[in-house]
Each structure stands twice: as structure tokens, then as C-alpha cells.
């Protein structure tokens, strides 16, 4: 006897015990006529349950991995860590821009000073010359 038949027989016995023999008899006749269909349905339900359980386990693994990205599971601390990192990167970028800007300005002044000294030397040599 299948699991379904066992479950239905237990239900029928409970109905007899509760004083509902008419419903129990009808259920017994229905069960006998449709046992193959019930078994097929319950077999499909078992397969579906296995698929659902597998998906739930997979989703739990994904959720655990996702939550592992947060310090102590705290999304706010995770966001704050990212914001602090972005602020550090912004300051570093601004620092490098300032260094490059000052270096280029210094180079321009060096070239202008060199040209001015060259012109001054040329003029001085022309006058003394």
C-alpha cells in the first residue's frame, strides 16, 4: 500500500472513530477509484518539493555570501566603509592634481627665467662687446 493509501486509511479510521462513517465510506470509495491519480500527484509533489528545497538552499547560500560582504552583517557599516574609501581616493586624486599643477607652474617659471637670463646675457654681451 502506498503512502497516500496509508494516509487516507488513517483518515478514514479517524472519521469512523469521530462518528462520521458516511464520509469515511465515500472517501474510501473515492480513494480506491483514484489511487493511481493520487499516487501520481503525490509523486509530482515530492519532486517539486525537492526542487523547491534545492532552490531554497541555493538562495540561502547566495544570501550568506552576500551578507558576508558586510562587516558583521551590517549594510550601513559596509556603505560607510565605501564612502570613506571614496573620500580617500578623492583626496589622493586632488593631491596628485595639485602636485602636477605646481610642478608645471614651476617648469614654466624655470623656462621663463632661463629665457630672461639668456636675453639679459645676450643684451649684456652686445653692450660690452
N, C-alpha and C positions, 0 to 999 in steps of 0.2 A: 504494500500500500504506500502511496506517495505521501509526501509531507502535507500536501493540500488535503488529501483524504483524511489523514490523521487529524489535522486541524479542524476540518469540518465535522468529523465524528466526535471530537471533544466538544464542539459547539452544540451538536445535536444532543449529546448526553447531558450537557448543562441545561438545555432547553427542557428536556424531559424532567430533569431534577427541579427546575423552576416552575413546572406545571404548564408548560406550553407544548404539548405533544403534537398539536396540529401543525404548528410552524416547523417543528422538528421533522415531521414526516415529509412535508413539502420540500424542505431543504435537502433531505436525504434523497428524494426522487430527483431533484434538480442536480444534485451532485453526481449521482450515478449517470445521468444523461450527459452531463457536460464535463466529466472528469478530465478528458483529454484536452479540452479547451482551457480549463483551469490550470492544468499542468504546464501547457504551452505558455500561458500568460505569466505564471509564476516563474518559469524558466527565463523568460524575457526580462522580467522584473529583476531577477537575480543578476543577469548580465548587465542590465542598466545600472544596478547598484554598484557593481564592480567598477564600471566606467566612471560613475559619479565619484566614488571613493578615490579612484586613481586621480581624477581631476582635482579633487579637494586636496589630496596630498601634494600634487604638483603646485597648486596655488599657494599652499602653506609654505612650501619650500621657496617659492618666488617671494612671498611676503617676508619670510625670515631673512632672505638675502637682502631685500630692500631695506628692512628695518635695521639690518646690520650696518648700513651706511650711516646711521645716525648715532652719535655718541650717547650711549645708554638709552637708545630708542627715542631720543629727544629730537624731533624735527626742528624745533626752534634753535637749539644749540647748533645743529647742522647748518642752518641758514646763517646764523651769526658767524660761524667759522668761515663760511664762504664770503660773507660780507667783509670780514676782517682781511681775508686773503686778497680780495679785490681792492681794498683800500691800500694795502701794502704794495700791490702791483702798480696802482695809480701813482703813489708817491715815488716809487722807483722809476717809473716812466718819466714823471715830471723832473726828477733829479737828473736823469740822463739828458733830457732835453735842455736843462739849464747848463749842464757841463758842455754839451755840444755848442750851444748858443754862445757861451762865454769864450770857448776855445776859438770859434770862428771870428768873434769880435776881436779877440787878441791877435789872431792871424792877420786880420785886415789892418789893425793898427801897426803891426810889425811891418807889413808891406808898405803902408803909407809912410812910416818913419824911415824905412830904408830908401824909398824914393826921394823923400825930402832931404835926407843926408846925401844921397847921390847928386841931386840937383844942387845942393849947397856946396858940395865938393867941386862940382863942375864949374859953378859960378866963381868960387874962390880961386880955382886953378886958372880960370880965364882972366881974372883981375890981376892975379900975381904973375901970371905967366908970360 
